Amino acid sequence: MANERWTYQVVEVRPRLFGVRPEDVQAELNRLGAQGWELVSVTQPGTMHPVRLYFKRTQ
């Protein structure tokens, strides 16, 4: 466990006219989850700002 190395990826889901749609976030989560990425954090500084999804996976 101590020798594991990680790769990280940050993905932005941009808002549409009325903000970020949950379907768009879910699509990104499913897409990256299928590739072995694990979601570790989410940030959104405001309603009309992109949602940032932070992922990691072992190298």
PDB file of N, CA, C and O in Angstrom:
ATOM      1  N   MET A   1       0.817  -1.193   0.000  1.00  0.00           N
ATOM      2  CA  MET A   1       0.000   0.000   0.000  1.00  0.00           C
ATOM      3  C   MET A   1       0.865   1.264   0.000  1.00  0.00           C
ATOM      4  O   MET A   1       0.545   2.235  -0.685  1.00  0.00           O
ATOM      5  N   ALA A   2       1.959   1.251   0.766  1.00  0.00           N
ATOM      6  CA  ALA A   2       2.802   2.435   0.867  1.00  0.00           C
ATOM      7  C   ALA A   2       3.535   2.733  -0.431  1.00  0.00           C
ATOM      8  O   ALA A   2       3.947   3.873  -0.649  1.00  0.00           O
ATOM      9  N   ASN A   3       3.709   1.749  -1.296  1.00  0.00           N
ATOM     10  CA  ASN A   3       4.431   1.952  -2.544  1.00  0.00           C
ATOM     11  C   ASN A   3       3.519   2.282  -3.721  1.00  0.00           C
ATOM     12  O   ASN A   3       3.991   2.394  -4.852  1.00  0.00           O
ATOM     13  N   GLU A   4       2.228   2.439  -3.473  1.00  0.00           N
ATOM     14  CA  GLU A   4       1.318   2.769  -4.571  1.00  0.00           C
ATOM     15  C   GLU A   4       1.604   4.170  -5.096  1.00  0.00           C
ATOM     16  O   GLU A   4       1.903   5.091  -4.336  1.00  0.00           O
ATOM     17  N   ARG A   5       1.507   4.302  -6.391  1.00  0.00           N
ATOM     18  CA  ARG A   5       1.647   5.613  -7.035  1.00  0.00           C
ATOM     19  C   ARG A   5       0.320   5.941  -7.691  1.00  0.00           C
ATOM     20  O   ARG A   5      -0.373   5.070  -8.217  1.00  0.00           O
ATOM     21  N   TRP A   6      -0.009   7.209  -7.646  1.00  0.00           N
ATOM     22  CA  TRP A   6      -1.305   7.651  -8.139  1.00  0.00           C
ATOM     23  C   TRP A   6      -1.153   8.596  -9.322  1.00  0.00           C
ATOM     24  O   TRP A   6      -0.175   9.336  -9.431  1.00  0.00           O
ATOM     25  N   THR A   7      -2.129   8.553 -10.191  1.00  0.00           N
ATOM     26  CA  THR A   7      -2.296   9.517 -11.269  1.00  0.00           C
ATOM     27  C   THR A   7      -3.573  10.287 -10.956  1.00  0.00           C
ATOM     28  O   THR A   7      -4.548   9.710 -10.474  1.00  0.00           O
ATOM     29  N   TYR A   8      -3.565  11.574 -11.226  1.00  0.00           N
ATOM     30  CA  TYR A   8      -4.731  12.407 -10.915  1.00  0.00           C
ATOM     31  C   TYR A   8      -5.259  13.061 -12.180  1.00  0.00           C
ATOM     32  O   TYR A   8      -4.524  13.294 -13.139  1.00  0.00           O
ATOM     33  N   GLN A   9      -6.540  13.349 -12.156  1.00  0.00           N
ATOM     34  CA  GLN A   9      -7.175  14.024 -13.288  1.00  0.00           C
ATOM     35  C   GLN A   9      -8.231  14.982 -12.746  1.00  0.00           C
ATOM     36  O   GLN A   9      -8.968  14.644 -11.820  1.00  0.00           O
ATOM     37  N   VAL A  10      -8.298  16.171 -13.324  1.00  0.00           N
ATOM     38  CA  VAL A  10      -9.318  17.159 -12.971  1.00  0.00           C
ATOM     39  C   VAL A  10     -10.169  17.396 -14.211  1.00  0.00           C
ATOM     40  O   VAL A  10      -9.648  17.664 -15.293  1.00  0.00           O
ATOM     41  N   VAL A  11     -11.485  17.295 -14.041  1.00  0.00           N
ATOM     42  CA  VAL A  11     -12.424  17.480 -15.148  1.00  0.00           C
ATOM     43  C   VAL A  11     -13.380  18.597 -14.767  1.00  0.00           C
ATOM     44  O   VAL A  11     -13.884  18.627 -13.644  1.00  0.00           O
ATOM     45  N   GLU A  12     -13.635  19.515 -15.689  1.00  0.00           N
ATOM     46  CA  GLU A  12     -14.619  20.567 -15.466  1.00  0.00           C
ATOM     47  C   GLU A  12     -15.887  20.255 -16.247  1.00  0.00           C
ATOM     48  O   GLU A  12     -15.845  19.938 -17.436  1.00  0.00           O
ATOM     49  N   VAL A  13     -17.019  20.351 -15.548  1.00  0.00           N
ATOM     50  CA  VAL A  13     -18.325  20.242 -16.194  1.00  0.00           C
ATOM     51  C   VAL A  13     -18.899  21.648 -16.197  1.00  0.00           C
ATOM     52  O   VAL A  13     -19.222  22.199 -15.145  1.00  0.00           O
ATOM     53  N   ARG A  14     -19.022  22.219 -17.376  1.00  0.00           N
ATOM     54  CA  ARG A  14     -19.426  23.622 -17.501  1.00  0.00           C
ATOM     55  C   ARG A  14     -20.945  23.786 -17.397  1.00  0.00           C
ATOM     56  O   ARG A  14     -21.709  22.926 -17.834  1.00  0.00           O
ATOM     57  N   PRO A  15     -21.363  24.910 -16.808  1.00  0.00           N
ATOM     58  CA  PRO A  15     -22.801  25.161 -16.688  1.00  0.00           C
ATOM     59  C   PRO A  15     -23.429  25.495 -18.035  1.00  0.00           C
ATOM     60  O   PRO A  15     -22.770  25.982 -18.954  1.00  0.00           O
ATOM     61  N   ARG A  16     -24.690  25.223 -18.116  1.00  0.00           N
ATOM     62  CA  ARG A  16     -25.482  25.635 -19.279  1.00  0.00           C
ATOM     63  C   ARG A  16     -26.260  26.874 -18.874  1.00  0.00           C
ATOM     64  O   ARG A  16     -25.880  27.561 -17.925  1.00  0.00           O
ATOM     65  N   LEU A  17     -27.324  27.162 -19.567  1.00  0.00           N
ATOM     66  CA  LEU A  17     -28.093  28.386 -19.330  1.00  0.00           C
ATOM     67  C   LEU A  17     -28.548  28.530 -17.874  1.00  0.00           C
ATOM     68  O   LEU A  17     -28.480  29.626 -17.316  1.00  0.00           O
ATOM     69  N   PHE A  18     -29.006  27.449 -17.259  1.00  0.00           N
ATOM     70  CA  PHE A  18     -29.537  27.529 -15.893  1.00  0.00           C
ATOM     71  C   PHE A  18     -28.673  26.781 -14.884  1.00  0.00           C
ATOM     72  O   PHE A  18     -29.183  26.284 -13.880  1.00  0.00           O
ATOM     73  N   GLY A  19     -27.383  26.699 -15.142  1.00  0.00           N
ATOM     74  CA  GLY A  19     -26.478  26.042 -14.215  1.00  0.00           C
ATOM     75  C   GLY A  19     -26.019  24.682 -14.724  1.00  0.00           C
ATOM     76  O   GLY A  19     -26.281  24.308 -15.867  1.00  0.00           O
ATOM     77  N   VAL A  20     -25.344  23.965 -13.869  1.00  0.00           N
ATOM     78  CA  VAL A  20     -24.806  22.649 -14.219  1.00  0.00           C
ATOM     79  C   VAL A  20     -25.923  21.619 -14.082  1.00  0.00           C
ATOM     80  O   VAL A  20     -26.614  21.569 -13.065  1.00  0.00           O
ATOM     81  N   ARG A  21     -26.089  20.807 -15.109  1.00  0.00           N
ATOM     82  CA  ARG A  21     -27.125  19.771 -15.080  1.00  0.00           C
ATOM     83  C   ARG A  21     -26.579  18.511 -14.412  1.00  0.00           C
ATOM     84  O   ARG A  21     -25.471  18.077 -14.727  1.00  0.00           O
ATOM     85  N   PRO A  22     -27.340  17.924 -13.498  1.00  0.00           N
ATOM     86  CA  PRO A  22     -26.898  16.687 -12.851  1.00  0.00           C
ATOM     87  C   PRO A  22     -26.584  15.581 -13.854  1.00  0.00           C
ATOM     88  O   PRO A  22     -25.687  14.772 -13.618  1.00  0.00           O
ATOM     89  N   GLU A  23     -27.308  15.537 -14.964  1.00  0.00           N
ATOM     90  CA  GLU A  23     -27.069  14.507 -15.982  1.00  0.00           C
ATOM     91  C   GLU A  23     -25.670  14.636 -16.574  1.00  0.00           C
ATOM     92  O   GLU A  23     -25.029  13.631 -16.882  1.00  0.00           O
ATOM     93  N   ASP A  24     -25.197  15.867 -16.733  1.00  0.00           N
ATOM     94  CA  ASP A  24     -23.857  16.089 -17.281  1.00  0.00           C
ATOM     95  C   ASP A  24     -22.784  15.601 -16.307  1.00  0.00           C
ATOM     96  O   ASP A  24     -21.793  14.993 -16.713  1.00  0.00           O
ATOM     97  N   VAL A  25     -22.993  15.876 -15.019  1.00  0.00           N
ATOM     98  CA  VAL A  25     -22.045  15.421 -14.002  1.00  0.00           C
ATOM     99  C   VAL A  25     -22.050  13.893 -13.949  1.00  0.00           C
ATOM    100  O   VAL A  25     -20.992  13.265 -13.897  1.00  0.00           O
ATOM    101  N   GLN A  26     -23.235  13.303 -13.961  1.00  0.00           N
ATOM    102  CA  GLN A  26     -23.344  11.845 -13.900  1.00  0.00           C
ATOM    103  C   GLN A  26     -22.682  11.184 -15.105  1.00  0.00           C
ATOM    104  O   GLN A  26     -22.043  10.141 -14.966  1.00  0.00           O
ATOM    105  N   ALA A  27     -22.828  11.776 -16.274  1.00  0.00           N
ATOM    106  CA  ALA A  27     -22.203  11.217 -17.475  1.00  0.00           C
ATOM    107  C   ALA A  27     -20.679  11.187 -17.330  1.00  0.00           C
ATOM    108  O   ALA A  27     -20.042  10.200 -17.700  1.00  0.00           O
ATOM    109  N   GLU A  28     -20.096  12.254 -16.798  1.00  0.00           N
ATOM    110  CA  GLU A  28     -18.641  12.288 -16.591  1.00  0.00           C
ATOM    111  C   GLU A  28     -18.211  11.273 -15.537  1.00  0.00           C
ATOM    112  O   GLU A  28     -17.194  10.598 -15.698  1.00  0.00           O
ATOM    113  N   LEU A  29     -18.984  11.165 -14.459  1.00  0.00           N
ATOM    114  CA  LEU A  29     -18.656  10.192 -13.415  1.00  0.00           C
ATOM    115  C   LEU A  29     -18.675   8.774 -13.973  1.00  0.00           C
ATOM    116  O   LEU A  29     -17.772   7.986 -13.695  1.00  0.00           O
ATOM    117  N   ASN A  30     -19.693   8.448 -14.754  1.00  0.00           N
ATOM    118  CA  ASN A  30     -19.795   7.107 -15.340  1.00  0.00           C
ATOM    119  C   ASN A  30     -18.675   6.841 -16.338  1.00  0.00           C
ATOM    120  O   ASN A  30     -18.104   5.751 -16.365  1.00  0.00           O
ATOM    121  N   ARG A  31     -18.365   7.840 -17.157  1.00  0.00           N
ATOM    122  CA  ARG A  31     -17.328   7.681 -18.180  1.00  0.00           C
ATOM    123  C   ARG A  31     -15.970   7.397 -17.541  1.00  0.00           C
ATOM    124  O   ARG A  31     -15.270   6.465 -17.937  1.00  0.00           O
ATOM    125  N   LEU A  32     -15.609   8.202 -16.560  1.00  0.00           N
ATOM    126  CA  LEU A  32     -14.302   8.032 -15.926  1.00  0.00           C
ATOM    127  C   LEU A  32     -14.272   6.838 -14.976  1.00  0.00           C
ATOM    128  O   LEU A  32     -13.237   6.186 -14.837  1.00  0.00           O
ATOM    129  N   GLY A  33     -15.384   6.547 -14.328  1.00  0.00           N
ATOM    130  CA  GLY A  33     -15.452   5.365 -13.476  1.00  0.00           C
ATOM    131  C   GLY A  33     -15.217   4.092 -14.272  1.00  0.00           C
ATOM    132  O   GLY A  33     -14.576   3.161 -13.785  1.00  0.00           O
ATOM    133  N   ALA A  34     -15.733   4.047 -15.497  1.00  0.00           N
ATOM    134  CA  ALA A  34     -15.539   2.883 -16.366  1.00  0.00           C
ATOM    135  C   ALA A  34     -14.071   2.719 -16.763  1.00  0.00           C
ATOM    136  O   ALA A  34     -13.645   1.625 -17.134  1.00  0.00           O
ATOM    137  N   GLN A  35     -13.303   3.804 -16.683  1.00  0.00           N
ATOM    138  CA  GLN A  35     -11.877   3.758 -17.021  1.00  0.00           C
ATOM    139  C   GLN A  35     -11.001   3.511 -15.790  1.00  0.00           C
ATOM    140  O   GLN A  35      -9.774   3.529 -15.883  1.00  0.00           O
ATOM    141  N   GLY A  36     -11.633   3.281 -14.643  1.00  0.00           N
ATOM    142  CA  GLY A  36     -10.880   2.984 -13.432  1.00  0.00           C
ATOM    143  C   GLY A  36     -10.575   4.178 -12.544  1.00  0.00           C
ATOM    144  O   GLY A  36      -9.859   4.038 -11.552  1.00  0.00           O
ATOM    145  N   TRP A  37     -11.104   5.355 -12.879  1.00  0.00           N
ATOM    146  CA  TRP A  37     -10.863   6.541 -12.066  1.00  0.00           C
ATOM    147  C   TRP A  37     -11.805   6.545 -10.866  1.00  0.00           C
ATOM    148  O   TRP A  37     -12.962   6.138 -10.971  1.00  0.00           O
ATOM    149  N   GLU A  38     -11.298   7.006  -9.731  1.00  0.00           N
ATOM    150  CA  GLU A  38     -12.076   7.117  -8.501  1.00  0.00           C
ATOM    151  C   GLU A  38     -12.241   8.593  -8.160  1.00  0.00           C
ATOM    152  O   GLU A  38     -11.257   9.331  -8.103  1.00  0.00           O
ATOM    153  N   LEU A  39     -13.475   9.026  -7.934  1.00  0.00           N
ATOM    154  CA  LEU A  39     -13.748  10.409  -7.551  1.00  0.00           C
ATOM    155  C   LEU A  39     -13.277  10.634  -6.120  1.00  0.00           C
ATOM    156  O   LEU A  39     -13.619   9.868  -5.220  1.00  0.00           O
ATOM    157  N   VAL A  40     -12.483  11.699  -5.911  1.00  0.00           N
ATOM    158  CA  VAL A  40     -11.987  11.981  -4.564  1.00  0.00           C
ATOM    159  C   VAL A  40     -12.464  13.323  -4.022  1.00  0.00           C
ATOM    160  O   VAL A  40     -12.448  13.538  -2.810  1.00  0.00           O
ATOM    161  N   SER A  41     -12.892  14.236  -4.910  1.00  0.00           N
ATOM    162  CA  SER A  41     -13.357  15.534  -4.441  1.00  0.00           C
ATOM    163  C   SER A  41     -14.142  16.236  -5.541  1.00  0.00           C
ATOM    164  O   SER A  41     -13.984  15.947  -6.728  1.00  0.00           O
ATOM    165  N   VAL A  42     -14.996  17.169  -5.113  1.00  0.00           N
ATOM    166  CA  VAL A  42     -15.786  17.986  -6.040  1.00  0.00           C
ATOM    167  C   VAL A  42     -15.782  19.408  -5.507  1.00  0.00           C
ATOM    168  O   VAL A  42     -15.944  19.624  -4.306  1.00  0.00           O
ATOM    169  N   THR A  43     -15.596  20.387  -6.401  1.00  0.00           N
ATOM    170  CA  THR A  43     -15.720  21.788  -6.005  1.00  0.00           C
ATOM    171  C   THR A  43     -16.555  22.527  -7.033  1.00  0.00           C
ATOM    172  O   THR A  43     -16.565  22.185  -8.216  1.00  0.00           O
ATOM    173  N   GLN A  44     -17.256  23.548  -6.558  1.00  0.00           N
ATOM    174  CA  GLN A  44     -17.976  24.466  -7.434  1.00  0.00           C
ATOM    175  C   GLN A  44     -18.044  25.806  -6.708  1.00  0.00           C
ATOM    176  O   GLN A  44     -18.792  25.955  -5.742  1.00  0.00           O
ATOM    177  N   PRO A  45     -17.260  26.786  -7.174  1.00  0.00           N
ATOM    178  CA  PRO A  45     -17.189  28.061  -6.471  1.00  0.00           C
ATOM    179  C   PRO A  45     -18.481  28.873  -6.504  1.00  0.00           C
ATOM    180  O   PRO A  45     -18.669  29.754  -5.665  1.00  0.00           O
ATOM    181  N   GLY A  46     -19.366  28.599  -7.444  1.00  0.00           N
ATOM    182  CA  GLY A  46     -20.629  29.322  -7.545  1.00  0.00           C
ATOM    183  C   GLY A  46     -21.540  28.656  -8.555  1.00  0.00           C
ATOM    184  O   GLY A  46     -21.104  27.806  -9.332  1.00  0.00           O
ATOM    185  N   THR A  47     -22.800  29.039  -8.542  1.00  0.00           N
ATOM    186  CA  THR A  47     -23.807  28.403  -9.391  1.00  0.00           C
ATOM    187  C   THR A  47     -23.452  28.420 -10.869  1.00  0.00           C
ATOM    188  O   THR A  47     -23.656  27.421 -11.559  1.00  0.00           O
ATOM    189  N   MET A  48     -22.936  29.511 -11.360  1.00  0.00           N
ATOM    190  CA  MET A  48     -22.645  29.620 -12.791  1.00  0.00           C
ATOM    191  C   MET A  48     -21.180  29.332 -13.120  1.00  0.00           C
ATOM    192  O   MET A  48     -20.703  29.683 -14.199  1.00  0.00           O
ATOM    193  N   HIS A  49     -20.475  28.699 -12.199  1.00  0.00           N
ATOM    194  CA  HIS A  49     -19.094  28.273 -12.432  1.00  0.00           C
ATOM    195  C   HIS A  49     -19.071  26.778 -12.717  1.00  0.00           C
ATOM    196  O   HIS A  49     -19.994  26.060 -12.332  1.00  0.00           O
ATOM    197  N   PRO A  50     -18.036  26.307 -13.382  1.00  0.00           N
ATOM    198  CA  PRO A  50     -17.947  24.869 -13.646  1.00  0.00           C
ATOM    199  C   PRO A  50     -17.810  24.063 -12.354  1.00  0.00           C
ATOM    200  O   PRO A  50     -17.251  24.531 -11.363  1.00  0.00           O
ATOM    201  N   VAL A  51     -18.331  22.856 -12.396  1.00  0.00           N
ATOM    202  CA  VAL A  51     -18.081  21.891 -11.333  1.00  0.00           C
ATOM    203  C   VAL A  51     -16.748  21.235 -11.662  1.00  0.00           C
ATOM    204  O   VAL A  51     -16.542  20.779 -12.787  1.00  0.00           O
ATOM    205  N   ARG A  52     -15.852  21.184 -10.698  1.00  0.00           N
ATOM    206  CA  ARG A  52     -14.568  20.507 -10.905  1.00  0.00           C
ATOM    207  C   ARG A  52     -14.612  19.168 -10.180  1.00  0.00           C
ATOM    208  O   ARG A  52     -14.877  19.093  -8.980  1.00  0.00           O
ATOM    209  N   LEU A  53     -14.345  18.126 -10.938  1.00  0.00           N
ATOM    210  CA  LEU A  53     -14.328  16.770 -10.407  1.00  0.00           C
ATOM    211  C   LEU A  53     -12.874  16.318 -10.339  1.00  0.00           C
ATOM    212  O   LEU A  53     -12.160  16.377 -11.340  1.00  0.00           O
ATOM    213  N   TYR A  54     -12.436  15.872  -9.182  1.00  0.00           N
ATOM    214  CA  TYR A  54     -11.055  15.443  -8.976  1.00  0.00           C
ATOM    215  C   TYR A  54     -11.037  13.918  -8.828  1.00  0.00           C
ATOM    216  O   TYR A  54     -11.715  13.354  -7.969  1.00  0.00           O
ATOM    217  N   PHE A  55     -10.251  13.273  -9.678  1.00  0.00           N
ATOM    218  CA  PHE A  55     -10.182  11.814  -9.719  1.00  0.00           C
ATOM    219  C   PHE A  55      -8.754  11.346  -9.478  1.00  0.00           C
ATOM    220  O   PHE A  55      -7.793  12.089  -9.674  1.00  0.00           O
ATOM    221  N   LYS A  56      -8.644  10.078  -9.040  1.00  0.00           N
ATOM    222  CA  LYS A  56      -7.331   9.440  -8.944  1.00  0.00           C
ATOM    223  C   LYS A  56      -7.476   7.976  -9.350  1.00  0.00           C
ATOM    224  O   LYS A  56      -8.561   7.396  -9.294  1.00  0.00           O
ATOM    225  N   ARG A  57      -6.343   7.398  -9.761  1.00  0.00           N
ATOM    226  CA  ARG A  57      -6.256   5.954  -9.997  1.00  0.00           C
ATOM    227  C   ARG A  57      -4.799   5.553  -9.879  1.00  0.00           C
ATOM    228  O   ARG A  57      -3.899   6.379 -10.029  1.00  0.00           O
ATOM    229  N   THR A  58      -4.580   4.283  -9.610  1.00  0.00           N
ATOM    230  CA  THR A  58      -3.206   3.814  -9.486  1.00  0.00           C
ATOM    231  C   THR A  58      -2.563   3.760 -10.861  1.00  0.00           C
ATOM    232  O   THR A  58      -3.227   3.547 -11.875  1.00  0.00           O
ATOM    233  N   GLN A  59      -1.253   3.960 -10.867  1.00  0.00           N
ATOM    234  CA  GLN A  59      -0.511   3.926 -12.131  1.00  0.00           C
ATOM    235  C   GLN A  59      -0.273   2.512 -12.562  1.00  0.00           C
ATOM    236  O   GLN A  59       0.338   2.279 -13.606  1.00  0.00           O
TER     237      GLN A  59
END
